[in-house]
Amino acid sequence: VEAEEAPTQEDMGQTEQEDEVPIYNAQFLPSIIPLSITPGQTDAHVIVFAKNTGNTIWKKSDTSLNVVGGSSVNTQFYHSTWITKLRPSAMIEQQVPPGEIASFAFTVTVPSALDQTFRLQLVHQESVTFSQVGVSFVNIIFVQKNVEPMAPIDTQPEYQDVDQDEQTVLKQLENIKDVLGEKIGDVFENISKALPNIFSFGSGSSEIEEDVEDEEIEEEEDEIIEQPEITITSPTSTFVTTTSATTTIFGELNETVSSMTVNGLSTEALVLNTASGTWHYDAVLTESVTTSFSFVGWNASTTASSSVVSVSFLYTSAEPDEPDAPEITIVFPTSSPYMSTSTPIVVLGTFNTTTAYLTLDGATSTAFVMNTSTNEWEYSISDIAEYVTTTYTFIAWSEDGVSSTPVSRDIIYAPEEDLIEPADAPNILFPTEEDSYTTSTIAFDIAGSAPTGTVSVVLDLLSATSTVDVVEGQWNVPVRFPGIGTYELTVYGVDESGALSASSTLSVTLERSLDNKDYGIMAFSEIAWMGTEASANDEWFEIMVLPPETQQTSDDVGEEIPLRIVWGAYDSDMDRYEHSKELTEAVLDAWSQGGGQAILEPGPAIYLPLHFAFLFERTDQSTLPNANGIVYTGALSNDGERMLILADGVVILDEIDASLGWPAGDNDTKEVMLRTDLFENAWCTYSSCPESEYIGEQVITDADGNLIKGSPYSPFLLLIPEL
């Protein structure tokens, strides 16, 4: 059979273009809009501009501005002219292509307290689902001013020193005026006149060049008054989240500034040092409310003012550290069910320091003996029915009523004088008749036969029991193991009287499937469980793939075997893990040939690239904006996780057991945990990893543009064995 030709770079590029994923993203111009409010004013007109920075055309029918936080939080801003209580305005243009600017206009009710900030987000609607466009917000702030209203402006000046985006906005003002009529035309004229200052927020007034003769300029130079200028130097961000109820804002001013106002008022908390050209303001914040501060600098005669500079704070009090929850274990009996030939039966266990008392079946008892110096407990059972399986459930409690996870034992009391030779044990026939079994399959059935007189079979695994009926001398119990390791399981027979038979045991060893015939070698290669410098919620991880030596061609592919990355608790009733991301081979192949980042070039006619990595981003692709990762949902706990890569939901391709804590990575510096051995669970923190060359020179950044402290798409060379 003649081999197919390998795809060329042009072919791959064409595929990428045809399969381009729609991206919705936006940039507000500007992101903070101050409104000057005169005493007694009840509403104000607002215009918002947003640039389409994605790759998809916005349509008027499905693009709008929505409030942030729901209708109840924004009741004070609602105006009867809105589309709904959640949607002040739809987009004015019929459609806005990528790179162009959309406009929105609406009326807002002025809140009674002007320090409130009105936040909006751009939203894309699909059917009944609304999704935020991008990750930024526009903030409307209210500034009280006792000034005379501006006279109508008959002509608009020509702005020569504004950038391309600002010129586009200026042109659109006239179009918006035509669409909405003269009702808010004067407002748009004022915005048009002030637009260069709005875009240069806090950096001083813009100079507007006019085409006049030299002698006219010379005559006017004597009349020019230097404008007051102020800036905010700290904080450097316009929106800050803090756990402190007070903060200090610092800034600079020029020599023209003689006084300043905050939110339209003078206050002793605003201190100016004209000698050093600096100022600071001691701000008091309100908990769980966004508090905005808008500053204006004034000259000595208060006839000229600076541009408005603003900053907003969200104060949330730090949550107190929660004490450890109570914990309890049972040390003896070691198995369940447990059969005793005498009484009393003494149950032994341990508890942690948070535990204040214990209960049995929901009730306290003086029979509990607790040793607080050794954190050990015991409970003596004397009154117990004969030949009956009785379940005893123990729970630890803290002083404030927090409970532990229950632990239990099934106990059978058979008096020694009545004890007869136990019946023969059930036979284990599947998956093996031997006393040990090794597999890479995490879930399968244990099955066998039972002697005559056996009505049910009890299977004990990991201190948990499962009971099934015996049907025509046969029994079958499904089991699932947590992951890689060796496990002991025991089976008993139970007759009609409830008596237990002798037991049979099977030792099961779970190991990783290496060089899998369908997937070759797959391994977690990087895990950013700590998030990024931009956000602790921006978690991501990477999986490296070495396909099998006998690689499939596209003609060889039969039924797809889905891949699943899982972590968190397993729910046996729902047959699923707390967090799961399922992928098919077709999806992975399309992604790697399209937006994916192949590490090495693919060979001829292979089903997957020779060596490559998949990167997974939590929630959306804004986690690592230039990484083009596969999106998943579900948090990675900072306390650790047990993560598995499963083929067909049951075959272990790889596992990282960090259930007792992550072996590497740094939550303070946001350094990633990197793997140093493809076949072992060996990991290092980025800055302390052994020196080694990387494949490729990927430059991946977080949502704020910070370089990732890891090597996404560029694993260690030592991870790749010689083929």
C-alpha angles and dihedrals in degrees: 000000000000113000119240119246117260113253114262125231088253090053091049092047091052090051091051091053094048093047096043110152114230110251121196113198136148145187120207116224097233114001095205120050118186117205118204107224123195121208111280095016110143103185141016137201117240132195121193128190125199128183118221102235095167130082099251131084115249115225127205091229094062106025124084146143113257131188120251118237101022135278098292093057091050100042092116091059099045118119126191091237093067120111090237135341087269100040118057096175146004121218112281097214119075090231138352119205122211112289093025129105127249125203134210128187130187145140123256128198112239109240120232090239109054094200090077118108121217109213124195136181134202111247134197117205125212112179103306095338122099120199128186115247107227123335103273132096135208115232122209112201128186122225121187114225131174098207136130114261115259118260116248113273115225098188133032119227120236112249112212101165101056123103125249095269092052092049089052090052091050091053092048094054091073092048091051090050090055092049098048098034131226095310094097099014093115090053091054091050090054091048090049091053093047097040099103090053092048091054093047091053109188095351098101132263121314119244114235114207115217127197100243134139121269095247091053091054091050091052092050096046092078090056098050113115116204109244122236112252130193134172137186112237098175129066095031093200123074092220121044131181114206141171093211123094092214133042140169123233117206130197149153133247137190125240093264093066111098101163140005138209130206116210087349096305136101116232139173089233088071106079123189125198104191092177093063095030093238139117139186137193127205105217129197115208132208117229118252091000127104106239118196128198121198118190130199127185121215134197121237094270093043088232095118130042137190127241114280115262118193144184131182131207133199110201118199119170114239113259112242115245109266115232118245113276118247115271132197134181135185114228096176135063088039095197137043126247094038122187120207128188095200143036147266096052110202117209114202129197150140136250136191130244093263091063114104100173143350134232133202115212089344098309133099119235139191087223089079114099113196122189106198093187093061098022090233129136139188136192125197118215115199107148102067132142119245123249093001126116107235122188118216116195121195127194131184120218134197124221091259094052102263112146134211128231107282119251123196146180131203108222129190121194115206112172112235094231090056095041116123128189107284118248121256115285123253114263121241108218103160138087083007141345090219123094094248136043133188122200145148092221113105096199131035142130128277109209140168148128132288132211121255111281095034110125100177142008125225118207118198116200127159091350090303124109133212123193125201133175122251111238118194090338094307132107136185130190124184113219135187125195126210095235143283114004144078120286134187119215127186131197128200132185121228123204128205092274091055094251117147123234127218114287138248122207137202127191111214122194118196116201137170120272105237122191091009112199091234102035108015109208121349122178141169102248103174133015123188095192090156095058122225138296087263094056138351086221092060095091124163141169138194132221121201121210132202105181120219120281089241096057125197122238120215088259092056097055113112128167111354119245108211121227120221129193109201139179139157129049120338116232107210093191092055094032093227143102125247090250126023139163115194123199133176125216090247092055092048093047093049091047095048092048092044122032095352125107110238111203095207130017115271119251123237118297096346124150095227132017117274096249123358144145134228119211121206122203124197118242099342144352093269088083089080102008097193098039099077092212132175110266122235135167131225132074127258109228116237087222092063141270140220105234125187137185107215130189112214087356095286113053113089110227093167142346137194110195104199094144090128094045139311112283094216144005129084123247093194099050095029091232113164127241109242130192118235101183125046094205101038134052092251116146140170139190112255099249093045099043117124114269110265139144119264127221109242129352103256114175106205122177135190126240091281095048097258116145112252113248092227140055109261111185088004110082126176115283088228089066090068113074121214109268 
